[in-house]
Amino acid sequence: MPRVPHVSTEPVQQDPFSLRSGDDGVAFVVAVYGEVDLLTAGDLAREIERGVASPCPEVIVDLSTVRFIDSTGLHVLIAASARAQEAGKTLRLLRPSPAVNKAFEITGLDHELPFED
């Protein structure tokens, strides 16, 4: 299994949403905490775009501490996958909890997006 640089997934505060990101020159990691919805999806999209624009060949989005995702968040991840591919980058999504993963299963995106456990 490929190495994943460590970025804390602990929330910055007790906010319903927070992001942490960092890179080690090989992978740019975006750790997402809380709820990805209409109000927060733009922040996630911008952070993923920072990763795609970085010199790192790989972008990892850690969804393991996401508690909720709506269709806006799903769209961000679909667009991020396409954008990474266009830029010649590898995108990996670390799978969310089983409850949140249901949204990906229902839409069929669990087979379309590059998930890893």
C-alpha positions in Angstrom: 0.0 0.0 0.0 1.3 3.5 -0.9 2.6 5.6 2.0 0.3 8.4 3.2 1.9 11.5 4.7 0.5 12.2 8.1 -1.9 15.2 8.4 -3.9 15.4 11.6 -7.6 14.7 11.1 -8.4 16.2 14.5 -10.8 19.2 14.1 -9.2 22.6 14.4 -12.1 23.6 16.7 -15.4 22.0 17.4 -16.7 23.4 14.2 -19.1 21.4 12.0 -16.4 21.6 9.2 -12.6 22.0 9.1 -9.8 21.2 6.8 -6.1 20.5 7.3 -3.6 20.1 4.5 0.1 19.6 4.0 2.6 18.0 1.7 5.9 16.2 1.8 6.9 16.9 -1.8 5.3 13.6 -2.9 1.7 13.9 -1.8 -0.5 16.8 -0.9 -3.0 15.6 1.7 -6.3 17.3 2.5 -7.9 16.0 5.7 -11.6 16.8 5.9 -13.5 16.9 9.2 -17.3 17.2 9.7 -19.9 18.0 7.2 -19.4 18.7 3.5 -22.4 20.5 2.1 -23.5 23.6 0.2 -21.8 25.9 2.7 -18.5 24.1 2.9 -18.0 22.4 -0.4 -16.3 25.5 -1.9 -13.6 25.5 0.8 -13.0 21.8 0.0 -12.8 22.5 -3.7 -10.3 25.3 -3.2 -8.1 23.2 -1.0 -8.1 20.3 -3.5 -7.2 22.7 -6.3 -4.3 23.9 -4.2 -3.1 20.3 -4.1 -3.6 19.8 -7.9 -1.6 23.1 -8.5 1.2 22.0 -6.1 4.3 20.3 -7.4 3.3 17.1 -5.7 2.3 14.3 -8.2 -0.3 12.9 -5.8 -3.3 14.4 -4.0 -4.9 12.5 -1.2 -8.3 13.5 0.2 -8.9 11.9 3.6 -12.6 11.6 4.1 -12.4 9.2 7.1 -13.7 11.8 9.6 -16.5 13.2 7.4 -19.8 12.9 9.1 -22.1 14.0 6.3 -21.8 14.8 2.6 -24.5 16.1 0.2 -24.7 16.3 -3.5 -22.6 19.5 -3.6 -19.8 17.7 -1.9 -20.1 14.7 -4.2 -19.9 17.1 -7.2 -16.7 18.6 -5.8 -15.0 15.2 -5.6 -16.2 14.3 -9.2 -14.8 17.5 -10.5 -11.5 17.0 -8.5 -11.0 13.6 -10.0 -11.4 15.0 -13.5 -9.2 18.0 -12.7 -6.4 15.9 -11.2 -6.5 13.6 -14.3 -6.3 16.6 -16.6 -3.3 17.9 -14.6 -1.5 14.5 -14.8 -1.9 14.0 -11.0 -3.0 10.9 -9.1 -6.0 11.5 -6.8 -6.7 9.1 -4.0 -9.7 9.3 -1.7 -9.5 7.7 1.7 -12.9 6.1 2.4 -15.4 7.7 4.8 -17.4 5.9 7.5 -19.9 3.3 6.3 -22.8 5.7 7.0 -21.3 8.4 4.8 -20.1 5.9 2.2 -23.7 5.1 1.6 -24.0 8.4 -0.4 -21.3 7.1 -2.7 -22.8 3.7 -3.0 -26.3 5.0 -3.8 -24.9 7.2 -6.6 -22.5 4.6 -7.9 -19.6 6.9 -7.2 -18.0 4.2 -5.0 -17.0 2.5 -8.3 -16.2 5.7 -10.2 -14.0 7.6 -7.8 -10.5 6.4 -6.8 -11.2 5.2 -3.2 -8.9 3.4 -0.9 -9.6 1.9 2.5 
